[in-house]
Amino acid sequence: MSQESVIISDQSKGSFTDTMSKRDISEPQELFIDDAYTPSSDGGTFPVYNPMTGAKLYDCASATTSDYERAIQSASVAFKTWSRMGPSAKRLIFLRAADILEKYMETEAPELMSAEVSGTRHWTKVNAMSSVGTLRETASLAPHIKGEMIPVDAPGTTVLIERQPLGVVFAISPWNAPATLTVRAIATPLMCGNTVIMKPSEYSPKSQELVIRAMMEAGLPKGCLHFLPVSTEGTPAVTEFAVKHKLIRHVNFTGSDRVGRIIAGHAATCLKRCVFELGGKAPVIILEDANLDDAVEAVVFGSFANAGQVCMSTERVLLHESIAEPFKKALLARLQSVKVGNHEEDPHVGISGLFTPASTKRVQGLLNDAVASGAKLLCGDVSASGPKLTIMAPHVVDGVTPSMEIFQRESFGPLVCLTSFTTDDEAIELANDSDYSLSAAVFSKDIMRALDVARQVRAGSCHINNPSLYIASGTPNGGVGGSSGYGRFGGMAGVQEFTEPKIMSLGRSGVKYGV
């Protein structure tokens, strides 16, 4: 074992047993700055509520720009040593963190995600598998962050190109997949040798703090990772401050395209690099030779997992006209077995509440507008139930056309639109008639035909005979512009995003330059 590994192991032994004990959800949540939990500099807090019941869960510290300044300065100092740490030591930290997070996902995450984001039992399991898997996959990148040596014409000269970390990274991750997206926001930047300032959603600080706790418990050195929640009211000023800070070298943001555009504007003023994974309106093309049972199963999962509150959720199903009616019949039959309700009363429900009453109203508005424009509801009655009216049943909307708002605008709710086509070219045109470009899928028994269609769909990922709601750990997830954003998080593409190529030439003594 290397000297670095011994140091890391010693650092992680002190508090491992203590922190594995389950914490009371009602305890206040503090900031984590410079290896210590602390109140905000002005003592400010904000309440976090249960979206299903409206009950207050706890108070969370709200970071100020002074808190961010302190964290950024600490991260800048820590970068000097963390960026030089060897790959084996980093890998050990990540593997240990994955094991610790796996335990947290079993013991604390079910209660936290249920309370903070109306997470069902199934959705918590999805988060557990993907977050832990991403940490382990990122650990495998450790020895692959490498450069190259290239031949040059200059006599007596050798040129090296090295991948170097950027510095301090500002990461913002959302509430809808709190563990998974927090891991994704911080893992590759840290593995590449950067230090990270993490801003979680104001709706799910405790679910996201599990990841920070696991990383620090695993032995991540002091100052490498900071956790600074902010209230809704304080977020605009703090975000602008951090994005424009001279020591922040890179920004990654997962969230709405509206907020993404604001952050991109701040970054543009100082020409700062960003990765944005924003909205989605994923199309699924079902060709006439598709296995309809498989397609229905994938559409139900892709459309209604987490009540449709995922950027890769299936929102548009494009059906070859010859199989449109049997598909609809099979889809409606399959939806009969989907259990909808309050997950706090029945832990076996597949679909529970949306994360705010405002979300319900937005989805209802899209549905009502579609019906008024000529579409037909095959399933669902636009009603809402639950203590705060956040529970909506699955909705299937038929006869949707590109001119309707529901075809063009991300719903982030439990609905799916059906549109028919006659040719592959028409299907591709419909799929691409969107400002979103994140994810898509094609269903066909003819794999080569499906591959040809998939290549023409404008999306960062297009799956064949798989749901649109799928991304394997280590793959370069992201959109290709527009309202889905740009840049990639995973695998070697993520390494490219969170490092810079550094050119270094080595000159031999005695060369004459002729001036």
C-alpha positions in Angstrom: 0.0 0.0 0.0 1.3 3.5 -0.9 2.1 6.1 1.7 -0.9 8.1 0.4 -3.1 5.1 0.9 -2.0 4.7 4.5 -2.7 8.4 5.2 -6.2 8.1 3.7 -6.9 5.0 5.6 -5.9 6.6 8.9 -8.0 9.7 8.2 -11.1 7.6 7.7 -10.9 5.5 10.8 -11.8 8.2 13.4 -15.5 8.8 12.8 -16.7 5.9 10.7 -18.7 4.1 13.4 -20.3 7.3 14.7 -21.5 8.6 11.4 -23.1 5.3 10.3 -25.8 5.7 13.0 -29.1 7.0 11.6 -29.8 10.7 12.1 -33.1 12.3 13.0 -34.7 13.9 10.0 -35.9 16.8 12.2 -32.4 17.9 13.2 -31.3 21.2 11.5 -29.0 20.8 8.5 -25.9 22.9 8.5 -23.4 23.9 5.9 -20.2 21.8 5.4 -17.2 24.1 4.9 -13.6 23.3 5.4 -14.2 19.8 6.9 -16.7 21.1 9.5 -20.5 21.5 9.8 -21.3 25.1 10.6 -24.2 27.6 10.6 -24.4 30.2 7.9 -22.3 33.4 8.6 -25.5 35.4 9.3 -27.4 32.7 11.1 -29.9 32.5 8.2 -32.0 29.4 7.7 -34.9 28.3 5.5 -37.5 25.6 6.2 -37.7 22.4 4.2 -41.2 20.9 3.7 -42.7 17.6 2.9 -44.3 18.2 -0.5 -46.9 15.5 0.1 -48.3 16.9 3.4 -46.9 20.4 3.5 -45.5 19.6 7.0 -42.2 21.2 8.0 -39.4 18.7 8.1 -36.4 20.8 9.4 -34.6 24.0 9.1 -31.6 24.2 6.8 -28.7 26.7 7.0 -28.8 29.2 4.1 -25.3 30.0 2.8 -24.3 33.6 2.1 -21.8 35.0 -0.3 -19.4 35.2 2.6 -19.8 31.5 3.2 -19.2 30.8 -0.4 -16.1 33.0 -0.4 -14.7 31.1 2.6 -15.5 27.7 0.9 -14.0 28.8 -2.4 -10.8 30.0 -0.7 -10.5 26.7 1.2 -11.1 24.7 -1.9 -8.4 26.7 -3.8 -5.9 25.8 -1.1 -6.9 22.2 -1.0 -6.5 22.0 -4.8 -2.8 22.4 -4.5 -2.4 19.0 -2.8 -5.4 17.1 -4.0 -4.5 17.8 -7.6 -1.1 16.0 -7.0 -2.5 13.0 -5.2 -1.8 9.7 -7.0 -4.5 7.6 -8.7 -4.5 4.7 -6.3 -5.2 6.8 -3.3 -8.1 8.6 -5.1 -9.5 5.2 -6.2 -9.5 3.9 -2.7 -11.4 6.9 -1.4 -14.1 6.5 -4.1 -14.5 2.7 -3.6 -14.8 3.3 0.2 -17.3 6.1 -0.4 -19.4 3.8 -2.6 -19.5 1.2 0.2 -20.5 3.8 2.8 -23.1 5.4 0.5 -24.6 2.0 -0.2 -25.3 1.7 3.6 -26.7 5.2 3.8 -29.0 4.4 0.8 -30.3 1.4 2.8 -30.7 3.1 6.2 -31.4 6.8 5.7 -32.3 7.5 2.0 -35.7 5.8 2.1 -37.0 8.1 4.8 -35.3 11.2 3.5 -36.3 10.8 -0.2 -39.8 9.8 0.9 -40.1 13.0 3.0 -38.2 15.5 0.8 -39.2 14.5 -2.8 -42.1 12.1 -2.5 -39.7 9.3 -3.6 -41.3 5.9 -3.8 -39.6 2.7 -2.7 -38.7 1.9 -6.3 -37.3 5.3 -7.0 -35.1 5.1 -3.9 -33.7 1.8 -5.1 -33.0 3.3 -8.6 -31.1 6.1 -6.9 -29.2 3.7 -4.7 -28.0 1.5 -7.6 -27.1 4.4 -9.9 -25.3 6.6 -7.3 -23.2 3.8 -5.9 -22.5 2.4 -9.4 -21.4 5.9 -10.6 -18.9 6.2 -7.7 -17.4 2.8 -8.5 -17.3 3.5 -12.2 -15.6 6.8 -11.5 -13.0 5.0 -9.3 -12.0 3.0 -12.4 -11.1 6.3 -14.2 -8.2 6.9 -11.9 -5.4 5.4 -14.0 -6.9 6.6 -17.3 -6.5 10.4 -16.9 -3.5 10.6 -19.1 -1.9 12.6 -21.8 0.3 11.8 -24.8 3.6 12.4 -26.5 3.5 13.6 -30.1 6.2 13.8 -32.7 7.3 17.3 -33.9 9.5 18.7 -36.6 11.6 20.9 -34.4 15.0 19.3 -33.9 15.9 18.3 -30.4 12.4 18.8 -29.2 9.9 16.5 -27.5 6.3 17.6 -26.9 4.1 16.3 -24.1 0.4 16.9 -23.7 -0.8 16.3 -20.2 -4.4 16.4 -18.9 -4.4 18.7 -15.9 -7.2 19.5 -13.5 -8.9 22.9 -13.7 -9.1 24.1 -10.1 -12.3 24.8 -8.1 -15.5 23.5 -9.7 -18.9 24.9 -8.8 -21.5 22.1 -9.0 -25.3 22.5 -8.8 -27.6 19.5 -8.7 -31.4 19.1 -8.4 -33.9 17.3 -6.2 -35.5 14.8 -8.5 -32.7 12.1 -8.3 -30.9 13.6 -5.3 -28.2 11.0 -4.6 -27.6 10.1 -8.3 -27.2 13.6 -9.6 -25.2 14.8 -6.6 -22.7 12.0 -7.2 -22.6 12.8 -10.9 -22.0 16.5 -10.2 -19.0 15.9 -8.0 -17.4 12.5 -8.9 -15.6 13.1 -12.1 -14.4 16.6 -11.2 -12.9 15.2 -8.0 -11.4 12.2 -9.6 -9.7 14.5 -12.2 -8.0 16.4 -9.3 -10.4 19.4 -9.0 -12.0 20.5 -5.7 -15.7 21.1 -5.6 -18.2 23.6 -4.2 -21.6 21.8 -4.1 -24.9 23.7 -4.1 -27.8 21.3 -3.5 -31.5 21.9 -4.2 -33.3 23.8 -1.5 -35.9 21.0 -1.7 -33.7 18.1 -0.8 -30.6 19.1 1.2 -30.5 16.1 3.5 -30.9 13.5 0.7 -28.0 15.1 -1.1 -25.9 15.6 2.0 -25.6 11.8 2.3 -23.2 11.8 -0.7 -21.0 14.5 0.9 -21.0 12.6 4.2 -20.0 9.4 2.4 -17.1 11.1 0.6 -15.7 12.7 3.7 -16.2 9.6 5.8 -14.2 7.7 3.1 -11.2 10.0 3.7 -11.5 12.8 1.2 -9.0 15.4 2.4 -10.0 18.6 4.1 -11.1 21.4 1.8 -11.8 19.2 -1.3 -15.6 19.2 -1.0 -17.9 21.8 0.4 -21.7 21.7 0.8 -23.6 25.0 0.8 -27.4 24.9 0.6 -29.1 28.3 -0.1 -32.7 29.4 0.3 -34.9 30.1 -2.8 -34.6 33.8 -2.1 -30.9 33.8 -1.7 -30.1 31.6 -4.6 -29.9 34.1 -7.5 -27.3 36.4 -5.8 -25.2 33.5 -4.4 -25.2 31.6 -7.7 -24.1 34.7 -9.7 -21.4 35.4 -7.1 -20.0 31.8 -7.4 -20.3 31.5 -11.2 -18.4 34.8 -11.7 -15.8 34.2 -8.9 -12.3 34.3 -10.3 -11.2 31.1 -8.5 -14.2 29.1 -9.9 -12.8 27.5 -13.1 -15.8 25.5 -14.2 -19.5 25.2 -13.6 -21.8 22.2 -14.0 -25.5 22.5 -13.6 -28.4 20.0 -13.9 -31.8 21.6 -13.8 -34.3 23.6 -15.9 -33.4 25.2 -19.2 -34.7 28.5 -17.8 -32.2 28.6 -14.9 -29.5 27.1 -17.2 -29.8 30.1 -19.5 -29.4 32.4 -16.6 -26.2 30.6 -15.4 -24.9 30.5 -19.0 -25.3 34.2 -19.2 -23.3 34.8 -16.0 -20.6 32.4 -17.2 -20.5 34.2 -20.6 -19.5 37.5 -19.0 -16.2 35.9 -17.8 -15.9 33.3 -20.6 -16.2 30.4 -18.2 -16.6 26.8 -19.3 -19.8 25.0 -18.3 -21.6 21.6 -18.5 -25.4 21.9 -18.6 -27.9 19.0 -18.5 -31.2 20.7 -18.8 -34.7 19.7 -19.9 -36.0 16.9 -22.1 -38.9 15.9 -24.2 -37.8 12.4 -25.1 -39.4 10.9 -28.2 -39.8 7.1 -28.6 -40.3 5.9 -32.1 -42.2 2.6 -32.5 -41.8 1.1 -35.9 -44.4 -1.3 -37.4 -42.3 -4.4 -36.7 -41.6 -3.6 -33.0 -42.3 -6.0 -30.2 -45.2 -4.2 -28.7 -45.0 -5.8 -25.3 -41.4 -4.6 -24.9 -42.3 -1.2 -26.2 -45.2 -0.8 -23.9 -43.2 -1.9 -20.9 -40.4 0.6 -21.8 -42.9 3.5 -22.3 -44.7 2.9 -19.0 -41.4 2.9 -17.1 -39.9 5.8 -19.2 -43.0 8.0 -18.9 -44.1 7.4 -15.3 -41.1 6.5 -13.2 -40.9 9.1 -10.4 -44.2 10.5 -11.8 -42.4 11.6 -15.0 -40.1 13.9 -13.1 -36.9 13.0 -14.9 -35.1 14.9 -17.7 -35.0 11.7 -19.8 -38.6 10.8 -19.2 -40.5 9.5 -22.3 -42.9 12.4 -23.2 -43.6 11.7 -26.9 -44.5 8.3 -28.4 -44.4 8.3 -32.2 -46.4 5.3 -33.5 -46.4 3.8 -37.0 -50.0 4.1 -38.1 -50.3 0.4 -38.7 -49.7 -0.5 -35.0 -51.1 2.6 -33.3 -54.4 1.0 -32.2 -52.9 -2.3 -30.8 -50.2 -0.3 -29.0 -52.8 2.0 -27.4 -54.9 -1.0 -26.3 -51.8 -2.7 -24.8 -50.6 0.5 -23.1 -53.9 1.2 -21.4 -54.1 -2.4 -20.3 -50.6 -2.2 -18.8 -51.4 1.1 -17.0 -54.3 -0.7 -15.1 -51.6 -2.5 -13.0 -49.8 0.7 -12.1 -50.6 1.7 -8.5 -51.0 5.4 -7.8 -51.3 7.0 -4.4 -49.7 8.4 -1.3 -46.4 6.6 -0.8 -46.5 7.5 2.9 -49.7 5.6 3.3 -48.9 2.7 1.0 -45.2 2.0 0.4 -46.1 -0.2 -2.6 -47.4 2.5 -4.9 -45.5 3.0 -8.2 -46.5 6.7 -8.7 -46.8 9.2 -5.9 -46.9 12.9 -5.7 -45.3 15.7 -7.7 -42.8 17.8 -5.8 -44.9 21.0 -5.6 -48.6 21.9 -6.0 -47.4 24.3 -8.7 -46.1 21.3 -10.7 -49.6 19.9 -10.6 -51.1 23.1 -12.0 -48.5 23.2 -14.8 -49.3 19.6 -15.9 -53.0 20.3 -15.7 -52.6 23.4 -17.8 -50.8 21.4 -20.5 -53.4 18.7 -20.5 -56.3 21.1 -20.7 -54.7 23.1 -23.5 -54.1 19.9 -25.5 -57.7 18.8 -25.2 -58.9 22.3 -26.1 -56.6 22.1 -29.2 -58.2 18.8 -30.4 -56.2 16.1 -28.6 -58.0 13.2 -26.7 -57.4 11.9 -23.3 -57.3 8.1 -23.4 -56.3 7.8 -19.7 -56.6 10.2 -16.8 -59.1 12.9 -15.9 -56.7 15.9 -15.1 -57.7 15.7 -11.4 -55.3 15.7 -8.5 -55.5 14.2 -5.0 -53.5 14.0 -1.8 -53.1 16.4 1.1 -51.6 19.1 -1.1 -53.1 18.0 -4.4 -49.8 16.7 -5.8 -50.9 13.2 -6.8 -51.9 12.7 -10.4 -52.7 9.4 -12.2 -51.0 8.6 -15.5 -52.3 10.5 -18.5 -52.2 9.3 -22.1 -52.9 12.0 -24.7 -53.7 10.9 -28.2 -53.8 12.9 -31.4 -51.1 15.3 -30.3 -49.6 17.5 -33.1 -46.4 19.5 -33.2 -48.4 22.8 -33.0 -49.6 22.0 -29.5 -47.8 23.3 -26.5 -47.8 19.8 -24.9 -45.7 18.5 -27.8 -43.1 21.2 -27.5 -42.9 21.9 -23.7 -41.4 19.6 -21.1 -44.1 18.6 -18.7 -42.1 17.0 -15.9 -45.2 15.1 -14.9 -47.1 11.8 -15.4 -48.2 12.2 -19.0 -47.3 10.9 -22.4 -48.3 12.1 -25.8 -49.2 9.9 -28.8 -48.6 10.9 -32.4 -48.8 8.7 -35.5 -46.6 8.6 -38.6 -46.4 6.7 -41.9 -42.7 6.7 -42.9 -39.4 6.5 -41.1 -38.5 10.0 -42.5 -41.7 11.4 -41.0 -40.9 9.8 -37.6 -37.5 11.3 -37.6 -38.8 14.7 -38.5 -41.4 14.5 -35.7 -38.7 13.4 -33.2 -36.5 16.3 -34.2 -39.2 18.9 -34.1 -38.2 20.0 -30.6 -35.8 22.3 -28.9 -34.8 19.5 -26.6 -32.0 17.0 -27.5 -31.2 14.8 -24.5 -32.6 11.3 -24.9 -34.7 9.2 -27.3 -35.4 5.6 -28.2 -36.4 3.5 -31.2 -38.2 0.1 -31.2 -37.9 -2.4 -34.0 -37.0 -6.0 -34.6 -34.8 -4.9 -37.5 -31.8 -3.7 -35.6 -30.0 -2.2 -38.5 -33.1 -0.2 -39.5 -33.5 1.0 -36.0 -29.8 1.9 -35.9 -30.2 3.9 -39.1 -33.2 5.8 -37.6 -31.4 6.3 -34.2 -28.4 7.9 -36.0 -30.7 10.6 -37.5 -32.5 11.5 -34.3 -31.1 14.6 -32.7 -30.3 13.5 -29.2 -27.3 12.9 -27.0 -28.5 9.3 -26.5 -30.9 7.2 -28.6 -31.6 3.8 -27.3 -32.7 0.8 -29.4 -35.3 -1.4 -27.7 -34.6 0.2 -24.4 -36.4 3.0 -22.5 -35.5 6.6 -23.1 -34.9 6.8 -19.3 -31.6 5.0 -19.3 -28.0 5.9 -19.1 -25.2 3.5 -18.1 -22.5 4.5 -15.6 -19.5 5.8 -17.4 -21.3 6.8 -20.6 -21.1 10.5 -21.7 -24.6 11.7 -20.9 -25.7 15.1 -22.1 -27.7 16.9 -24.8 -26.6 18.3 -28.1 -27.8 21.9 -27.6 -31.0 23.8 -27.3 -33.1 23.4 -24.2 -31.2 20.3 -23.2 -27.9 22.1 -22.8 -24.4 21.0 -23.8 -21.4 19.2 -22.4 -21.0 15.7 -21.0 -20.6 14.2 -17.6 -19.5 10.6 -17.7 -16.6 8.4 -18.7 -13.6 9.8 -20.6 -15.9 12.5 -22.1 -16.3 13.7 -18.5 -12.5 13.7 -18.1 -12.2 15.9 -21.1 -14.7 18.3 -19.6 -13.1 18.6 -16.2 -9.4 18.8 -17.3 -7.4 20.9 -19.6 -4.7 19.8 -22.1 -1.4 21.3 -21.1 1.3 21.4 -23.8 4.9 21.1 -22.6 7.9 21.0 -24.9 11.3 19.6 -23.8 14.3 21.1 -25.6 17.7 19.5 -25.9 20.7 21.6 -25.0 22.8 23.1 -27.7 20.1 23.9 -30.3 20.8 27.1 -32.4 17.8 29.1 -33.5 19.3 31.2 -36.2 18.4 34.7 -35.0 
